[in-house]
Amino acid sequence: KLSMRERERERERERERERERERERREREREREREREREREREREREGWCLCAERERERERER
């Protein structure tokens, strides 16, 4: 049977592991968020190019 002190240390280690998992989870979450942000950037860039090309074609037709 564990003594009071040993049980306390055990709980402390458990809380420590819990905090560690929580931190890792938040880190992964932030990483995914940055990835989505980069994806949106690329998406906007492609759309921007499309719009530019579209305007170019418009000007060509006007001539």
PEGIPE-V430366 format. One record per residue. N is the residue number from 1. RES is the residue in one letter. SS is DSSP state (H for helix, E for strand, L for the rest). PSI is psi in whole degrees, -180 to 180 (none if undefined). D_LAST is the distance of its C-alpha to the last C-alpha in Angstrom with 2 decimals. Layout:
# PEGIPE-V430366
<<N RES SS PSI D_LAST> <N RES SS PSI D_LAST>>
This chain:
# PEGIPE-V430366
<<1 K L 139 91.24> <2 L L 145 88.91> <3 S L 169 90.17> <4 M H -48 88.41> <5 R H -44 86.96> <6 E H -41 85.64> <7 R H -42 84.03> <8 E H -47 82.43> <9 R H -41 81.05> <10 E H -48 79.80> <11 R H -40 77.93> <12 E H -47 76.53> <13 R H -41 75.19> <14 E H -47 73.72> <15 R H -40 71.91> <16 E H -48 70.71> <17 R H -40 69.25> <18 E H -49 67.67> <19 R H -41 65.97> <20 E H -49 64.81> <21 R H -43 63.24> <22 E H -46 61.61> <23 R H -46 60.15> <24 E H -40 58.80> <25 R H -46 57.28> <26 R H -39 55.48> <27 E H -47 54.30> <28 R H -41 52.81> <29 E H -48 51.24> <30 R H -41 49.55> <31 E H -47 48.40> <32 R H -41 46.81> <33 E H -47 45.17> <34 R H -41 43.66> <35 E H -46 42.48> <36 R H -40 40.78> <37 E H -47 39.16> <38 R H -40 37.80> <39 E H -46 36.56> <40 R H -40 34.73> <41 E H -51 33.20> <42 R H -42 31.92> <43 E H -50 30.67> <44 R H -40 28.71> <45 E H -48 27.30> <46 R H -46 26.09> <47 E H -42 24.59> <48 G H -46 22.98> <49 W H -42 21.39> <50 C H -46 20.24> <51 L H -44 18.71> <52 C H -49 16.96> <53 A H -42 15.64> <54 E H -48 14.67> <55 R H -40 12.68> <56 E H -50 10.99> <57 R H -40 10.09> <58 E H -49 8.95> <59 R H -40 6.49> <60 E H -46 5.45> <61 R H -37 5.48> <62 E H -31 3.79> <63 R L none 0.00>>
